[in-house]
Amino acid sequence: MAGCGYTPAEIDDMTLHDVLGLFAYWREHPPTHELLKCVYGVERKPRPAAARDGADPSGIGGLIARHPNGFVRADGAGPPQR
């Protein structure tokens, strides 16, 4: 998406033939971001430890664990009983 400006839908619609053609073109004419990375040695910063170790800084995992069926009651009484 970054190199070509494609939308997710356009990428989903690509065939293997389209992708192979794009890769062949990039062998001769690499995308700008790849050239800059090579020339200037730009590398992605390592992800924070919390993102690597599976920690859940948003707390969404705890919410899902407390309400596994997806129902959250407005009065805070917890999931409905069956």
N, C-alpha and C positions, 0 to 999 in steps of 0.2 A: 504494500500500500504506500509506504513512504517513498520508495524509489520511483513509482510510476503514477501515483495519484489515483490508483484504482480504489473503488469502493469495495466493501466486503461482498456485496452482491456480485460485482464484476469478477472478483476473485473466485467466488463460488461457481460462477458460470464457466470458468476457464477449463478447457480440456487438457489432457496430458500433452497433446500436440502443441497447444498454445504455450504451456509452461516450458516445454523443451525448446521451443522457438525463442522464447524470452531469454532463457539461459544461454542459448547459442549467441544471441545478440550481445548479452552482457559479457561474454568471454572477449569479444572484440571492443565493446564500449561499456565498461563497468559504470554502475550508477555513481553519481557524484558523492553520495555519503560513504561509499566503499573506498573511493579514491582518497577522500579526505582522511579517512581512518588510516589508510596505509601511509600516506605522506606525512601526517602529523602524529601518528601513533596514538590516536584517540581510541581509548578503550572504555567500555561501559564500566561504571563504578560497581563494585561488588554490592549485592543486595544486603540490607541490614540483617543482622542475625535473627531478628524476630521473623522476618519473611522467610528465611531459610529453614528455621527449625520447626515450622508449622504452627508457631504461635498465632493467636488470633487477636490482634490489637483492636479490631472493631467490636469484638464481643459477640459477633453473630453466631459463632459456634455454640456458645452457652445458651443463647436464645433458642436455637434449633434444638439443643438437647433438652431444654425445659418444655418445649412445645413440639414434640416430634410429629404430631399429626397436622401441624400448621395452624391450629386454632389458638388465638391469643384473645382472652376475654378482657374487655375494657375495664372491668372492676378489679382486675389483677388477681382473681381467685385461682388462676391456673387453667390448665386444659379442662375441657368439659369431660365429665365422667360418662362412661358408657354403661 
